[in-house]
Amino acid sequence: MEHVLTSDSWQVGVLPQTGAALAYARIMRNGTWCDFMRPTPVADYDDALKCASYLLTPWSNRLRDARFTFAGTTYQLSPSFPDGTAIHGVGRSFAWRVVSSDATHIELHFDSRLHSGVNFPFAFKAWVEYRLEGANFSTRMGLTNLDTRPMPAGFGTHPFIQRTLTGSADVLAMQIPCDSAYPLVDCMPTGAPQPIPAHLDFRQLRQVGTDFADDCLTERHIGESILLQYGASDTHITHWMDYLYSHVVLYMPNGQPYIALEPVSNANDGFNLLAQGADGHGVFVLAPGCSREAMSGYKLGR
């Protein structure tokens, strides 16, 4: 059952039983709620991958062959994607416990020790808080290592943003302050980040086109936000995020009415990049009992 958050600017539906995913995120335009994120059909409320947004924890994106090496030990996970990778962590597959909630906020926790079949070799707790404050919709995510060993970790969110807002002429334009992107084959890094190619270069505000993308951008200008703009309705949204989100995954599928714009802490295959000693992987290592958290959000302008 969804928990609905509402302010004058935002309406957000949260699904505790579906990995704390979002059923929808709507903004108020001229007295009408408009879908900013891809809305989820009620029949799909139990499938996080079909939701408006879902959480990526305790790692984001893919692990090659569902395997990684850490501190000299190799761990084999169960593949969770047809390409044989383990993708986007495990949090989306389980119910999360509501810790506190009211009309404008909800906090949910997930303790891996309380569930069977968790596809990760370390015990951990994850949490998320969604909050509406005026024009702002924020997400606070965190992880705690509940294991007796250090563990590699990362997290992020996977929102699907609508290409149009109030009609077919109200097309999304965006500005993403990232200078580099990883060379990828089948979404796996093949080398260090390179200067961003033209089709991924949104450092200046420009309209989303028809180019396909499934890429990991990095060298984000810390302190600068992503800007989202729908010209016809004069709608401006600032997508801000903490420094921990050093990577942005941009997914632009062909023929779909949405894109995905994912703030994430670690690069694709980050755990293995860490094991290889690569720079800029974004993985953080949590000692037993230690935690990390980060915030991101959207602020609705005019």
TORKEPA-183174 format. One record per residue (C-alpha): x, y, z; residue in one letter; residue number from 1. Coordinates in steps of 0.02 Angstrom, whole numbers. Layout:
TORKEPA-183174
PT    east   north      up  residuo  num
PT       X       Y       Z        A  NUM
...
***
This chain:
TORKEPA-183174
PT    east   north      up  residuo  num
PT       0       0       0        M    1
PT      70     169     -47        E    2
PT     109     308      76        H    3
PT      68     477      -3        V    4
PT     172     633      33        L    5
PT      97     799     -19        T    6
PT     150     981     -18        S    7
PT      93    1130    -120        D    8
PT     225    1085    -252        S    9
PT     247     895    -244        W   10
PT     146     735    -229        Q   11
PT     249     576    -202        V   12
PT     189     397    -180        G   13
PT     305     282     -80        V   14
PT     294      91     -84        L   15
PT     370      17      76        P   16
PT     336    -162      22        Q   17
PT     428    -136    -142        T   18
PT     600     -87     -83        G   19
PT     542      89     -34        A   20
PT     521     128    -219        A   21
PT     416     273    -283        L   22
PT     251     243    -372        A   23
PT     251     421    -440        Y   24
PT     320     596    -413        A   25
PT     209     737    -473        R   26
PT     229     925    -478        I   27
PT      94    1057    -472        M   28
PT      77    1160    -631        R   29
PT     -67    1283    -653        N   30
PT    -178    1192    -528        G   31
PT    -146    1018    -601        T   32
PT     -34     876    -543        W   33
PT      85     828    -683        C   34
PT     193     672    -685        D   35
PT     375     724    -671        F   36
PT     430     542    -651        M   37
PT     365     395    -750        R   38
PT     203     342    -662        P   39
PT     185     161    -608        T   40
PT      28      64    -656        P   41
PT     -54       0    -498        V   42
PT     -38    -178    -565        A   43
PT     153    -155    -560        D   44
PT     166     -85    -384        Y   45
PT     252    -246    -329        D   46
PT     393    -231    -458        D   47
PT     523    -100    -416        A   48
PT     600    -106    -590        L   49
PT     435     -41    -661        K   50
PT     417      98    -533        C   51
PT     444     285    -552        A   52
PT     606     272    -454        S   53
PT     693     141    -348        Y   54
PT     842     131    -232        L   55
PT    1013      59    -275        L   56
PT    1097     -15    -122        T   57
PT    1225     -77     -65        P   58
PT    1299     -46    -238        W   59
PT    1239      36    -399        S   60
PT    1243     -23    -579        N   61
PT    1322    -187    -634        R   62
PT    1453    -306    -565        L   63
PT    1537    -402    -706        R   64
PT    1487    -587    -707        D   65
PT    1402    -556    -538        A   66
PT    1572    -570    -456        R   67
PT    1692    -458    -363        F   68
PT    1854    -469    -265        T   69
PT    1879    -374    -102        F   70
PT    2021    -386      23        A   71
PT    2092    -538     -66        G   72
PT    1930    -639     -69        T   73
PT    1822    -667    -223        T   74
PT    1634    -668    -197        Y   75
PT    1513    -747    -322        Q   76
PT    1337    -674    -320        L   77
PT    1183    -734    -411        S   78
PT    1159    -645    -579        P   79
PT    1009    -528    -575        S   80
PT    1008    -470    -756        F   81
PT    1002    -565    -922        P   82
PT    1181    -512    -963        D   83
PT    1245    -614    -816        G   84
PT    1284    -466    -705        T   85
PT    1223    -426    -531        A   86
PT    1140    -257    -548        I   87
PT    1083    -114    -436        H   88
PT    1107    -197    -267        G   89
PT     976    -294    -172        V   90
PT     868    -169     -78        G   91
PT     733    -159    -211        R   92
PT     690    -344    -188        S   93
PT     629    -334      -8        F   94
PT     502    -244     100        A   95
PT     568     -98     203        W   96
PT     507     -55     378        R   97
PT     424     113     406        V   98
PT     510     197     554        V   99
PT     417     363     553        S  100
PT     298     453     436        S  101
PT     178     597     418        D  102
PT     101     697     276        A  103
PT     268     766     214        T  104
PT     401     638     261        H  105
PT     432     452     281        I  106
PT     585     358     343        E  107
PT     611     174     304        L  108
PT     745      47     355        H  109
PT     806    -118     286        F  110
PT     910    -240     391        D  111
PT     984    -378     283        S  112
PT     999    -495     434        R  113
PT     810    -506     446        L  114
PT     787    -577     271        H  115
PT     838    -736     182        S  116
PT     908    -741       7        G  117
PT     996    -573      14        V  118
PT    1118    -573    -133        N  119
PT    1264    -493     -41        F  120
PT    1397    -574      70        P  121
PT    1402    -438     205        F  122
PT    1270    -394     336        A  123
PT    1210    -214     324        F  124
PT    1071     -92     363        K  125
PT    1007      32     234        A  126
PT     891     177     263        W  127
PT     802     311     164        V  128
PT     704     466     210        E  129
PT     593     554      84        Y  130
PT     542     731     135        R  131
PT     441     873      58        L  132
PT     479    1050     114        E  133
PT     398    1186      12        G  134
PT     466    1174    -166        A  135
PT     595    1043    -116        N  136
PT     582     852    -126        F  137
PT     734     772     -43        S  138
PT     799     595     -23        T  139
PT     921     550     116        R  140
PT    1003     379      93        M  141
PT    1125     287     204        G  142
PT    1213     123     242        L  143
PT    1284      44     400        T  144
PT    1401    -104     402        N  145
PT    1327    -232     523        L  146
PT    1459    -363     482        D  147
PT    1618    -409     576        T  148
PT    1723    -369     420        R  149
PT    1749    -211     318        P  150
PT    1636    -206     167        M  151
PT    1637    -113       1        P  152
PT    1482      -9     -28        A  153
PT    1392     116    -136        G  154
PT    1216     178    -166        F  155
PT    1107     292    -271        G  156
PT     934     316    -343        T  157
PT     858     268    -510        H  158
PT     725     395    -559        P  159
PT     639     390    -728        F  160
PT     610     569    -786        I  161
PT     472     610    -910        Q  162
PT     530     678   -1078        R  163
PT     376     790   -1087        T  164
PT     278     870    -946        L  165
PT     115     958    -990        T  166
PT     101     906   -1173        G  167
PT     199     848   -1324        S  168
PT     275    1021   -1351        A  169
PT     337    1034   -1171        D  170
PT     502     943   -1201        V  171
PT     639     914   -1072        L  172
PT     804    1006   -1085        A  173
PT     944     976    -961        M  174
PT    1114    1032    -905        Q  175
PT    1230     903    -824        I  176
PT    1396     970    -755        P  177
PT    1504     817    -792        C  178
PT    1666     829    -892        D  179
PT    1703     644    -924        S  180
PT    1623     477    -961        A  181
PT    1687     298    -951        Y  182
PT    1719     202   -1112        P  183
PT    1600      56   -1098        L  184
PT    1570    -109   -1185        V  185
PT    1407    -192   -1132        D  186
PT    1398     -62    -993        C  187
PT    1567    -119    -922        M  188
PT    1714       4    -910        P  189
PT    1858     -34   -1028        T  190
PT    1973     104    -965        G  191
PT    1988     266    -870        A  192
PT    1860     405    -898        P  193
PT    1881     503   -1059        Q  194
PT    1828     679   -1111        P  195
PT    1642     675   -1131        I  196
PT    1584     635   -1309        P  197
PT    1467     754   -1400        A  198
PT    1308     650   -1384        H  199
PT    1330     644   -1194        L  200
PT    1386     824   -1174        D  201
PT    1252     918   -1079        F  202
PT    1368    1043    -997        R  203
PT    1267    1177   -1083        Q  204
PT    1078    1171   -1071        L  205
PT    1006    1079   -1220        R  206
PT     852     980   -1264        Q  207
PT     849     791   -1246        V  208
PT     852     715   -1419        G  209
PT     837     541   -1492        T  210
PT    1016     480   -1463        D  211
PT    1024     317   -1366        F  212
PT    1130     319   -1208        A  213
PT    1169     203   -1064        D  214
PT    1325     284    -995        D  215
PT    1416     328    -836        C  216
PT    1466     511    -823        L  217
PT    1593     572    -696        T  218
PT    1705     718    -648        E  219
PT    1548     806    -589        R  220
PT    1574     987    -540        H  221
PT    1549     973    -352        I  222
PT    1432    1108    -291        G  223
PT    1343    1124    -457        E  224
PT    1171    1051    -487        S  225
PT    1089     967    -635        I  226
PT     961    1083    -714        L  227
PT     800    1016    -791        L  228
PT     688    1129    -892        Q  229
PT     523    1108    -984        Y  230
PT     513    1258   -1098        G  231
PT     330    1265   -1147        A  232
PT     268    1267    -967        S  233
PT     416    1373    -906        D  234
PT     456    1238    -777        T  235
PT     629    1238    -698        H  236
PT     689    1101    -580        I  237
PT     857    1100    -492        T  238
PT     920     923    -461        H  239
PT    1047     944    -321        W  240
PT    1155     809    -239        M  241
PT    1292     787    -109        D  242
PT    1474     768    -156        Y  243
PT    1465     579    -123        L  244
PT    1366     561    -285        Y  245
PT    1519     581    -394        S  246
PT    1442     488    -543        H  247
PT    1284     511    -645        V  248
PT    1215     369    -750        V  249
PT    1119     432    -900        L  250
PT    1001     310    -984        Y  251
PT     904     370   -1137        M  252
PT     811     224   -1216        P  253
PT     742     239   -1391        N  254
PT     555     250   -1411        G  255
PT     515     278   -1227        Q  256
PT     431     431   -1149        P  257
PT     562     441   -1012        Y  258
PT     748     444    -975        I  259
PT     839     389    -818        A  260
PT     955     511    -732        L  261
PT    1037     420    -587        E  262
PT    1143     503    -451        P  263
PT    1260     364    -390        V  264
PT    1415     354    -282        S  265
PT    1508     219    -378        N  266
PT    1549     186    -560        A  267
PT    1489      35    -658        N  268
PT    1579    -121    -594        D  269
PT    1646     -12    -454        G  270
PT    1693    -152    -334        F  271
PT    1806    -229    -465        N  272
PT    1879     -60    -512        L  273
PT    1924     -42    -328        L  274
PT    2009    -212    -330        A  275
PT    2107    -161    -485        Q  276
PT    2168      -1    -403        G  277
PT    2080     110    -531        A  278
PT    2056     292    -488        D  279
PT    1886     371    -469        G  280
PT    1786     212    -439        H  281
PT    1681     298    -305        G  282
PT    1666     144    -193        V  283
PT    1679     180      -7        F  284
PT    1736      49     119        V  285
PT    1640      38     283        L  286
PT    1725     -30     437        A  287
PT    1614    -134     552        P  288
PT    1485     -23     635        G  289
PT    1522     126     523        C  290
PT    1398     220     414        S  291
PT    1390     338     265        R  292
PT    1243     441     205        E  293
PT    1206     568      70        A  294
PT    1064     678      12        M  295
PT     994     724    -157        S  296
PT     837     809    -212        G  297
PT     735     915    -331        Y  298
PT     686    1096    -307        K  299
PT     543    1159    -413        L  300
PT     565    1333    -482        G  301
PT     444    1434    -585        R  302
***
